[in-house]
Amino acid sequence: MRTIKLSLLLSIGMFICITSTAEAQRITAGGGVGYGSKSENVNFQVNAYYRLPTLPLRIGGDVGYSKPESDINEFEGNLNVHFMAVDTDFISLYTITGLNVVHARASIGNETVTDTDTGFNLGAGAEVDLGFGRGFGEAKYIVGSEREEQWVFGVGVRVSISN
């Protein structure tokens, strides 16, 4: 739990620092759902990204939650870099590389067991303008421990919170 709190605190701090120094840059935030091929469960996530002003890069991350079984809770955090291969007002295509951290907590009777795994994200995504925001779809492979190595697919909406 301490790892999740630290990850969340660092994400919020990073987001505040980025938004306070951004002038006319694109900052987006949103949410979505994902599905893991090995875990076979749905997760819910929130995300925030910052488009670097002079490079075709976007940095940010997401925090997610899933409950694969009644006695198990999983929290996931990703810190990603997107290389913007195509970035227009209507559509964006990008690659994904980043760090993945999963924290699982199981309660069995009076005993609680926790486990934390780390891995790397490798994948691609696309965004399409919806008028009020941008719909996104992503496919990434998490490389790491055998338990967490899997394909993850996600969809959602991001809205601009800056110019």
C-alpha positions as CSV (number, residue, x, y, z in Angstrom):
1,M,0.0,0.0,0.0
2,R,2.9,2.3,0.7
3,T,4.1,1.8,-2.9
4,I,0.7,2.9,-4.3
5,K,0.5,5.9,-2.0
6,L,4.1,6.9,-3.1
7,S,3.3,6.4,-6.8
8,L,0.1,8.4,-6.5
9,L,1.8,11.2,-4.6
10,L,4.6,11.4,-7.2
11,S,2.1,11.4,-10.1
12,I,0.1,14.2,-8.5
13,G,3.3,16.2,-7.8
14,M,4.5,15.6,-11.4
15,F,1.2,16.8,-12.7
16,I,1.2,19.9,-10.6
17,C,4.7,20.8,-11.6
18,I,4.0,20.3,-15.3
19,T,0.7,22.2,-15.3
20,S,2.3,25.2,-13.4
21,T,5.1,25.6,-16.0
22,A,3.1,24.9,-19.2
23,E,2.1,28.0,-21.1
24,A,0.4,27.1,-24.3
25,Q,1.1,23.4,-24.4
26,R,-1.4,20.6,-24.5
27,I,-2.1,18.9,-21.2
28,T,-4.7,16.2,-21.3
29,A,-6.4,14.1,-18.6
30,G,-9.0,11.4,-18.8
31,G,-10.1,8.0,-17.9
32,G,-10.9,4.6,-19.4
33,V,-11.1,0.9,-19.1
34,G,-8.6,-1.8,-19.9
35,Y,-8.5,-5.6,-20.2
36,G,-5.5,-7.9,-19.6
37,S,-5.1,-11.0,-21.7
38,K,-3.6,-13.1,-18.8
39,S,-5.4,-11.7,-15.8
40,E,-8.7,-11.8,-17.8
41,N,-10.2,-8.9,-15.9
42,V,-11.3,-5.3,-16.5
43,N,-9.6,-2.4,-14.8
44,F,-10.6,1.2,-14.5
45,Q,-8.0,4.0,-14.9
46,V,-7.4,7.7,-14.8
47,N,-4.5,9.3,-16.8
48,A,-2.8,12.6,-17.5
49,Y,-0.3,13.5,-20.2
50,Y,1.8,16.5,-21.2
51,R,2.9,17.2,-24.8
52,L,6.5,18.5,-24.8
53,P,6.7,21.8,-26.7
54,T,9.6,21.1,-29.2
55,L,9.8,17.4,-29.4
56,P,7.4,14.8,-30.8
57,L,7.0,13.3,-27.3
58,R,4.3,13.2,-24.6
59,I,5.0,12.1,-21.0
60,G,2.6,11.1,-18.3
61,G,1.0,8.2,-16.8
62,D,-2.1,6.4,-15.4
63,V,-3.3,4.8,-12.2
64,G,-5.7,1.9,-12.4
65,Y,-7.8,-0.4,-10.2
66,S,-9.2,-3.9,-10.7
67,K,-10.8,-6.5,-8.6
68,P,-10.2,-9.9,-10.3
69,E,-11.7,-11.9,-7.4
70,S,-13.8,-11.0,-4.4
71,D,-10.8,-11.1,-2.0
72,I,-8.2,-9.6,-4.3
73,N,-7.6,-5.9,-5.1
74,E,-5.0,-4.8,-7.7
75,F,-3.6,-1.3,-8.2
76,E,-1.6,-0.5,-11.3
77,G,0.6,2.5,-12.1
78,N,2.3,3.3,-15.4
79,L,4.8,6.0,-16.2
80,N,4.9,6.3,-20.0
81,V,6.5,8.2,-22.9
82,H,4.6,8.4,-26.2
83,F,6.5,9.0,-29.4
84,M,4.0,11.0,-31.5
85,A,4.4,9.5,-35.0
86,V,1.3,11.4,-36.3
87,D,-0.1,14.3,-34.3
88,T,-2.8,16.3,-36.0
89,D,-6.0,18.0,-34.8
90,F,-8.1,15.1,-36.0
91,I,-5.9,12.0,-35.3
92,S,-2.8,11.0,-33.4
93,L,-0.8,7.8,-33.7
94,Y,1.9,7.0,-31.1
95,T,4.2,4.4,-29.7
96,I,4.2,3.6,-26.0
97,T,7.2,2.8,-23.8
98,G,7.2,3.0,-20.0
99,L,7.4,1.5,-16.6
100,N,4.6,-0.6,-15.1
101,V,4.0,-1.3,-11.4
102,V,1.3,-3.6,-10.1
103,H,0.4,-4.0,-6.4
104,A,-1.9,-6.9,-5.4
105,R,-3.5,-7.3,-2.1
106,A,-5.4,-10.5,-1.0
107,S,-7.4,-10.9,2.2
108,I,-7.8,-14.5,3.2
109,G,-9.6,-14.8,6.6
110,N,-7.8,-12.7,9.1
111,E,-4.6,-12.6,7.0
112,T,-3.6,-10.1,4.3
113,V,-1.0,-10.9,1.7
114,T,0.5,-8.3,-0.7
115,D,2.8,-8.5,-3.7
116,T,4.3,-5.9,-6.0
117,D,5.6,-6.5,-9.5
118,T,7.3,-4.2,-12.0
119,G,7.7,-4.4,-15.7
120,F,8.0,-2.4,-19.0
121,N,5.3,-1.3,-21.4
122,L,5.8,-1.6,-25.1
123,G,2.9,-0.8,-27.5
124,A,1.1,1.6,-29.6
125,G,-2.0,3.8,-29.5
126,A,-4.3,6.1,-31.4
127,E,-6.5,9.1,-30.6
128,V,-9.4,10.5,-32.6
129,D,-11.0,13.9,-32.1
130,L,-14.6,13.6,-30.7
131,G,-15.4,17.3,-30.5
132,F,-15.4,17.5,-26.7
133,G,-12.2,15.5,-26.2
134,R,-10.2,12.7,-27.8
135,G,-11.1,9.1,-27.8
136,F,-8.1,6.7,-27.4
137,G,-7.3,3.1,-27.9
138,E,-4.1,1.4,-26.9
139,A,-2.5,-2.0,-27.1
140,K,0.6,-2.7,-25.1
141,Y,2.6,-5.7,-24.0
142,I,3.8,-5.7,-20.4
143,V,7.3,-7.3,-20.2
144,G,8.3,-8.3,-16.7
145,S,7.6,-11.1,-14.2
146,E,5.9,-14.2,-15.6
147,R,2.8,-13.5,-13.6
148,E,2.3,-10.0,-15.0
149,E,3.6,-10.5,-18.6
150,Q,0.6,-10.0,-20.8
151,W,-1.2,-8.0,-23.5
152,V,-3.3,-5.1,-22.2
153,F,-5.9,-3.3,-24.3
154,G,-7.5,0.0,-23.3
155,V,-10.0,2.5,-24.5
156,G,-11.2,5.8,-23.0
157,V,-11.5,9.6,-23.4
158,R,-9.0,12.4,-22.7
159,V,-9.9,16.0,-22.6
160,S,-7.6,19.0,-22.9
161,I,-7.1,21.0,-19.7
162,S,-4.8,23.6,-21.3
163,N,-4.5,25.5,-24.5
